[in-house]
Amino acid sequence: MNAEPSFISLQGVRKVYRGRKEDFLAVSDVTFDVQAGELVSMVGPSGCGKTTLLKILAGLHSHEEGTVRIGSQADSFDAARDIGMVFQQPLLLKWRRVMENVLLPAEILGLPMAEARARAGHLLEMVGLSGFAQSYPYELSGGMQQRAAIARALVHDPKLILMDEPFGALDALTREKMNLELLRIWGESGKTIVFVTHGIQEAVFLGSRVVVLTAGPARMADNFLVDLPYPRGLDLKTQKAFGDYTRRIYKLLGME
Amino acid sequence: MDDYSEKLRKWVLIIVMHLVAVLAWQAWITIGEVEPYIMPAPLDTFATLLEYETYKWGHNTLITAASVYGGFWLAVVVGVVLAVLFSWSRWLNDAFMPLIVSLNMIPKVALGPIFIVWFSYGLGPNILIAFSICFLPILITTTRGLNEVEPELIDLVRTLRASRWQIFTKIQLPGALPFIFSGMKVAVVLAVAGAIVGEFIASEEGLGYLMMQVQVTLDTAGMFMAVLMITAVGVTLYGIVLLLERLLVVRDARME
């Protein structure tokens, strides 16, 4: 059907952590494709292997079985330059001002700094922190720190953004706000995003595709497209179609 | 403006309280008719400053300051360098750290007579005694600081293929600075104690030596003044450390 090769392709990925007494199955049966520019939510309970899978995508973990391919001939992928990461904690360096924090990846990669600085300025504007470039992280609220972390993940213009429960430590209201912000940033930047969360509503609200992982045993249970139009607003959550998707996930996780 | 007047109020209070303590001391001696060889009055104590030929305050204070500062800064350099080496090599750390901790159990003061045999009298052995007594806190806090990096931050820079040197200079070392300073603050007090003990037993000059000399004639006023001078040497060094911390460590990262 689709002649264009996908940007990410996972086939039968399985990983086992070798323990002293017992082995621990971290992920299994993971097979899905992601097109360039998609926002994929990976949702599941603790221990379902979603973080492990993210680290496999980041090249930080190996896997035993299956294949992981990122990029294609038409859409090249350089593992060092094309990954931006955002974690649950902002992980900003306390001794650097926001601007210098955002520039960290550019420094490590040895990019031309004048360009990087200009780009960081635009990104700070995009995440709504243009007035805070010279502030220290401690002068920012949790939500603002996480925006800075998102700007940092984008500064070297990577093709793939990996996010591990980035809004999990924020209060509910800030979290909703950040969801809307993320959709806007995704729309403006056109990046491919893999977004790990344990929030079922969050997964459906954000994702153009949702991958559901279950724990005990850790395996992939579902992978479907979310056919709800962008731009999405909070009123989406009251619509029947939205409820249908979330119910589908609740059912898979044995919560209905 | 409020911040300024708050600071002023604090400083005025500090000065007033010190003056009150000295006045109370003088009043107690005058009213209580305490024998001067038991407890000298502050005025008699300060009067010793005028008898330069007897006490050679300038010279003796400089000698003591040289032992304290020499031992202290040597400890800072050796402690930080060793901690860096240990953080680079697991093997070095595992091999030498237990040995250093055992050696630290030796009461360094007891080494004084041995140092005299090895290095004779004078500044050298005193610097060494001050060094040996105060370098371990710096080594230990620096080691901890260098290892205190969020694992996810390491993940983030590993996806960017950061070199070990980049991780060290951009993340580990600046992150360890607050720890280094907290070790230095402990070390100041120990360095002063080490240098004075050294002068008690292994020196022919310095404030510690002076105290032993004037003790023979029950010159408590001279001894009190010597203690005040020793305190001044320590307070000055502590002030320098605080000032450096203020210059080098962002407020939020300082360890109080």
Interface residues (C-beta under 8 A of the other chain):
Chain A: K55 A58 G59 L60 A79 A80 R81 I83 M85 F87 Q89 L91 L93 K94 W95 L104 P105 E107 I108 L109 Y136 P137 Y138 H156 D164
Chain B: E150 E152 L153 D155 L156 V157 R158 T159 L160 R161 A162 Q166 K170 I171 P174 G175 L177 V249 V250 R251 D252 A253
